[in-house]
Amino acid sequence: MNIEEKKIAPKRFFYVMAMFVVSVCSVFVLSYGRKMLLDQALCLVTLFAAYWMVLILSLVHQRRIGKFTYKDTTYQHLFVISLISWALIIGTSYLPDYFGPILLIAFLYVSVCESSLSLAMCIFLDVLLCFITGKNSYVLYCYCILSIFGTLFAYYIKEQKHEKRLENYVLIGLVQFLIPCIFYDFTYGKLELSAMIQFGIAAVIHTLIIYFGFGILSNWDHKEESIAYETFSDFDFSLAQDLKRFSPGEYYHATKVSKLARDCAAEIGADELLCACGGLYYHIGIMEGEPIVDNGVSISQNRCLPEPVVRIISEYGGIMQKPSTPESAIVQMVDSLVTKVEALGDTMESSWNQEMLIYQTLNEYSNEGMYDESGLTMNQFLKIRDCLIIKENLL
């Protein structure tokens, strides 16, 4: 089944619009008190609008092809990075030429985005800053080169899993020192000792911030995935509570499947949180009726559930697509058994009856080839079956 997103989820739309509002407000703050002709202001508005239209398309595309640190991001972390970047720009806009925190901003964006998108955002900020504040062309060249070097450095360190090799940070410090020195000389025709000392101090400060901060930011972004799964698998999460309000019975069924699927995943070393989330929202499409599978996918995408969870929901019951992962197979097994036990009611109170039902149901599905595409081995299948038998009470 094709589970391609057909529209931007409301939460992602909110953060994109929040970034736009922050950018507009920041531009007004930067422009305040600076003389700008009407035609210049109109040109700036046109440029800004064109940039944001292209940026939104790029954000959507880059996320869908997995270029963000966490593919299913809501853009929340990018919004925070954008907020910090604008704060740095505004806070340092009245410093002398060549002292802008451009290298830091490049590292900020690379902590959440891939390098080409980060570079595009950084260079646009450079152009905007220099245009609004009236910086000369040498300052613009300097800032653009710092953005390029910063993006390359940040991407390299990120790919090296933040291994803190001293020579990398010495090189970063040298770049932060030498490039402003070079363009300062181009601007004023000479390089004064006082300027070199100031650039040296700035380079040390920038390097130390990057050394201690870049890893923290990147790890924070990496944690977005685990935080998302923990949030979505919480029975008190808003979407789970929506299901409870719709049908307490469906909610009880979903929580039961979620718990059992998580236990089975632990038994074979599969992704426990993925199984917990998949089990909890397996029937979520029922809130909007038929077709349950399509509606389940639509609801889960609108609420920004991770793509692997959406995939499990799209494989609901093997109706349109057989389980394609061990986690999807686990959820299908548990859900089918709990559904049958609930339907049979009191006749299933005997542990012997439940054991026979488990053997019969799972063996039938296995013989029909339900799990052939899941990558589930026979040994794993038997472990899951035994785990469910040990649980005894599936009611």
C-alpha positions in Angstrom: 0.0 0.0 0.0 1.2 3.5 -0.8 1.4 5.5 2.4 2.9 8.7 0.8 1.7 11.8 2.7 -0.9 13.8 0.8 -0.7 17.0 2.9 1.2 18.7 5.7 0.3 17.6 9.1 -1.2 20.4 11.3 1.6 20.2 13.8 4.3 20.5 11.1 2.3 23.4 9.5 2.2 25.1 12.9 6.0 25.0 13.4 6.7 26.1 9.8 4.4 29.1 10.2 5.9 29.8 13.6 9.4 29.9 11.9 8.0 32.3 9.3 6.5 34.6 12.0 9.8 34.6 13.9 11.6 35.5 10.7 9.3 38.3 9.9 9.4 39.8 13.4 13.2 39.5 13.4 13.5 41.3 10.1 11.4 44.1 11.5 13.6 44.3 14.6 16.7 44.4 12.5 15.2 47.1 10.2 14.0 49.3 13.1 15.8 52.6 13.1 17.6 52.0 9.9 16.9 54.1 6.9 15.4 52.1 4.0 13.8 53.5 0.9 10.3 52.3 -0.1 11.5 50.5 -3.2 14.2 48.7 -1.2 11.6 47.6 1.4 9.3 46.2 -1.4 12.3 44.4 -2.9 13.1 42.9 0.5 9.5 41.7 1.0 9.5 40.1 -2.5 12.8 38.4 -1.8 11.6 37.2 1.6 8.3 35.8 0.2 10.1 34.0 -2.6 12.6 32.5 -0.2 9.9 31.2 2.1 7.9 29.6 -0.6 10.9 27.7 -1.8 12.0 26.9 1.7 8.7 25.3 2.7 8.8 23.1 -0.4 12.3 22.1 0.4 11.5 21.3 4.1 8.7 19.0 3.1 10.8 17.3 0.4 13.9 16.9 2.5 12.0 15.5 5.4 10.2 13.0 3.2 13.4 11.7 1.7 15.0 11.4 5.1 17.5 14.3 5.1 16.6 15.4 8.6 18.3 13.8 11.6 14.8 12.4 12.5 12.8 11.7 9.4 9.4 12.1 11.0 10.3 15.4 12.8 7.6 17.9 13.4 10.1 20.7 12.8 9.9 21.6 16.4 13.7 21.4 16.9 14.3 23.3 13.6 12.0 26.0 15.0 14.0 26.3 18.2 17.3 26.4 16.1 15.7 29.2 14.0 14.8 31.1 17.1 18.3 30.8 18.5 19.8 31.9 15.2 17.7 35.0 14.9 18.4 35.9 18.5 22.2 35.6 17.8 21.9 37.7 14.7 19.8 40.4 16.4 22.0 40.4 19.5 25.2 40.8 17.5 24.0 43.1 14.7 25.5 46.2 16.3 28.9 44.6 16.8 31.7 45.8 14.5 32.0 44.2 11.0 33.2 40.6 10.8 32.1 39.7 14.3 28.8 38.0 13.4 28.3 34.5 14.8 28.0 33.0 11.4 30.0 29.9 12.0 27.9 29.1 15.1 24.7 29.4 13.1 26.0 27.0 10.5 26.6 24.4 13.2 23.2 25.1 14.7 21.4 24.3 11.4 23.5 21.2 10.6 22.6 19.7 14.0 19.0 19.1 12.6 19.2 19.4 8.8 21.3 18.0 6.0 24.2 20.2 4.7 22.7 21.7 1.5 19.5 22.9 3.2 21.6 24.3 6.1 23.9 26.1 3.8 21.0 27.6 1.8 19.4 28.9 5.0 22.7 30.3 6.4 23.6 32.2 3.2 20.2 33.7 2.9 20.6 34.9 6.5 24.0 36.4 5.6 22.5 38.3 2.6 19.6 39.5 4.6 21.7 40.6 7.5 24.2 42.5 5.3 21.5 44.1 3.2 19.4 45.3 6.2 22.4 46.5 8.2 24.2 48.1 5.3 27.3 46.0 5.5 29.8 46.3 2.7 30.3 43.5 0.1 33.5 42.3 1.8 31.5 41.5 5.0 29.0 39.6 2.9 31.8 37.6 1.2 33.3 36.9 4.6 30.0 35.7 6.1 29.2 33.5 3.1 32.6 31.8 3.2 32.2 31.3 7.0 28.8 29.7 6.3 30.3 27.4 3.7 33.2 26.4 6.0 30.9 26.0 9.0 28.5 23.8 7.2 31.2 21.6 5.8 32.9 21.3 9.2 29.6 20.6 11.0 28.6 17.9 8.6 32.0 16.3 8.8 31.9 16.2 12.6 28.3 15.0 12.6 29.2 12.1 10.3 32.2 11.3 12.5 29.7 10.8 15.4 31.1 13.8 17.2 34.5 12.3 17.8 36.3 15.1 19.5 39.6 15.1 17.7 41.7 18.1 18.8 42.9 18.9 15.3 39.3 19.4 14.0 38.6 22.1 16.5 42.0 23.7 16.0 41.2 24.0 12.3 37.8 25.4 13.1 39.4 28.0 15.3 41.9 28.9 12.6 39.2 29.4 10.0 37.2 31.6 12.4 40.3 33.7 13.0 41.9 33.9 9.5 38.8 34.5 7.3 37.7 37.7 9.2 41.4 38.8 9.3 41.7 38.4 5.5 38.6 40.4 4.7 39.3 43.0 7.3 42.6 43.6 5.5 40.7 43.8 2.2 38.4 46.4 3.7 40.8 48.7 5.5 44.1 48.0 3.6 45.9 46.9 6.7 45.5 44.5 9.6 45.9 46.0 13.0 47.2 44.1 16.0 44.2 45.1 18.1 41.8 43.7 15.4 43.8 40.4 15.3 43.6 40.1 19.1 39.8 40.6 19.0 39.4 38.1 16.2 41.5 35.7 18.1 39.4 36.0 21.2 36.2 35.6 19.1 37.7 32.5 17.5 38.4 30.9 20.8 34.9 31.6 22.1 33.3 30.3 18.9 35.4 27.1 19.0 34.7 26.4 22.7 30.9 26.8 22.1 31.0 24.5 19.2 33.2 21.9 21.1 30.8 21.7 24.0 27.5 22.6 22.4 27.3 20.9 19.0 27.2 17.4 20.3 24.6 18.3 22.8 22.3 19.8 20.1 22.8 16.9 17.8 22.1 14.3 20.5 19.1 16.3 21.5 17.8 16.1 18.0 18.6 12.3 17.8 16.5 11.9 20.9 13.4 13.3 19.2 12.7 9.8 17.7 12.8 8.0 21.1 10.9 10.8 22.7 8.2 10.6 20.0 7.8 6.8 20.5 7.6 7.2 24.2 5.0 10.0 23.9 2.8 8.2 21.3 2.9 4.9 23.2 1.6 6.6 26.4 -2.0 5.6 27.0 -2.7 9.2 28.1 -1.6 10.7 24.8 -4.2 12.8 23.2 -4.8 10.5 20.2 -5.2 7.5 22.5 -7.7 9.5 24.6 -9.6 10.4 21.4 -10.0 6.7 20.8 -11.2 6.2 24.4 -13.8 8.9 24.0 -14.9 7.3 20.8 -15.2 3.9 22.3 -14.0 2.7 25.7 -14.1 -0.9 24.4 -11.8 -0.1 21.5 -9.5 1.8 23.8 -9.3 -1.2 26.2 -8.6 -3.5 23.3 -5.9 -1.2 22.0 -4.1 -0.9 25.3 -4.2 -4.7 25.7 -2.7 -5.2 22.2 -0.1 -2.6 22.9 1.1 -4.2 26.1 1.1 -7.8 24.7 2.9 -6.7 21.5 5.6 -4.9 23.5 6.2 -8.1 25.6 6.4 -10.2 22.5 8.8 -7.8 20.9 11.1 -8.0 23.9 11.0 -11.8 23.6 12.6 -11.8 20.2 14.6 -8.5 20.4 12.3 -6.5 18.1 11.5 -2.8 18.5 9.4 -2.7 21.7 8.2 0.9 21.4 7.3 0.5 17.7 5.2 -2.6 18.6 3.6 -0.7 21.5 2.7 2.2 19.3 1.5 0.0 16.4 -0.7 -2.0 18.7 -2.2 1.1 20.4 -3.2 2.7 17.1 -3.8 -0.4 15.0 -7.6 0.2 14.9 -7.4 4.0 14.9 -9.1 4.2 11.5 -12.3 3.0 13.1 -12.9 6.5 14.4 -13.8 7.6 10.9 -15.3 4.4 9.7 -14.7 2.6 6.4 -12.2 2.3 4.7 -10.5 1.6 8.1 -7.0 1.2 6.7 -7.0 4.4 4.6 -8.6 6.4 7.4 -6.1 4.9 9.9 -3.2 6.0 7.7 -4.7 9.5 7.3 -5.3 10.0 11.0 -1.8 8.7 11.9 -0.1 11.0 9.4 -2.0 14.0 10.5 -0.9 13.4 14.1 2.7 13.0 12.9 3.1 9.3 14.1 6.5 7.9 12.9 6.5 6.3 9.5 7.1 2.7 10.8 4.0 3.0 12.9 2.0 4.3 9.9 3.4 1.3 7.9 2.0 -1.1 10.5 -1.4 0.6 10.5 -1.4 0.4 6.7 -0.9 -3.4 7.0 -3.9 -3.7 9.3 -5.0 -7.4 9.4 -3.1 -8.1 6.2 -6.1 -6.7 4.3 -4.2 -4.7 1.7 -0.7 -5.6 2.5 0.8 -8.5 4.5 3.0 -7.6 7.4 6.3 -6.4 6.0 8.3 -6.3 9.3 8.6 -8.5 12.4 7.0 -5.7 14.4 4.0 -5.5 12.0 3.7 -9.3 12.2 3.7 -9.2 16.1 0.9 -6.6 16.2 -1.2 -8.6 13.7 -0.7 -11.8 15.7 -1.6 -10.1 19.0 -4.5 -8.2 17.6 -6.1 -11.2 15.9 -5.9 -13.3 19.1 -7.2 -10.6 21.4 -10.1 -9.9 19.0 -11.0 -13.6 18.9 -10.8 -14.0 22.7 -12.9 -10.9 23.2 -15.5 -12.2 20.8 -15.7 -15.6 22.5 -16.0 -14.1 25.9 -16.5 -16.3 28.9 -15.8 -19.5 27.0 -12.1 -18.4 26.9 -11.7 -18.1 30.7 -10.0 -21.5 30.7 -6.2 -21.2 30.0 -6.4 -24.5 28.1 -9.0 -23.0 25.7 -6.9 -20.0 25.2 -3.8 -22.1 24.5 -5.7 -24.1 21.9 -7.0 -20.9 20.3 -3.4 -19.5 20.1 -2.0 -22.6 18.5 -4.9 -22.9 16.0 -5.0 -19.3 15.0 -1.3 -18.6 14.6 -0.7 -21.9 12.8 -3.4 -21.1 10.4 -2.0 -17.6 9.6 1.5 -19.1 9.2 0.3 -21.8 6.8 -1.6 -19.2 4.8 1.7 -17.3 4.3 0.6 -14.2 6.4 4.1 -13.7 7.7 6.2 -14.7 4.7 7.1 -11.1 3.8 7.8 -10.0 7.4 11.3 -11.3 7.8 10.1 -13.3 10.9 12.0 -16.5 11.3 10.4 -19.7 12.5 12.3 -19.6 15.7 11.0 -16.1 16.4 7.5 -17.1 15.5 7.6 -20.0 18.0 9.0 -17.6 20.7 6.1 -15.2 20.1 3.6 -18.0 20.3 5.1 -19.3 23.5 5.1 -15.8 25.0 1.4 -15.4 24.3 0.6 -18.8 25.8 2.5 -17.9 29.0 0.4 -14.7 29.3 -2.6 -17.0 29.6 -5.3 -14.4 30.1 -5.8 -12.4 26.8 -9.1 -10.9 28.0 
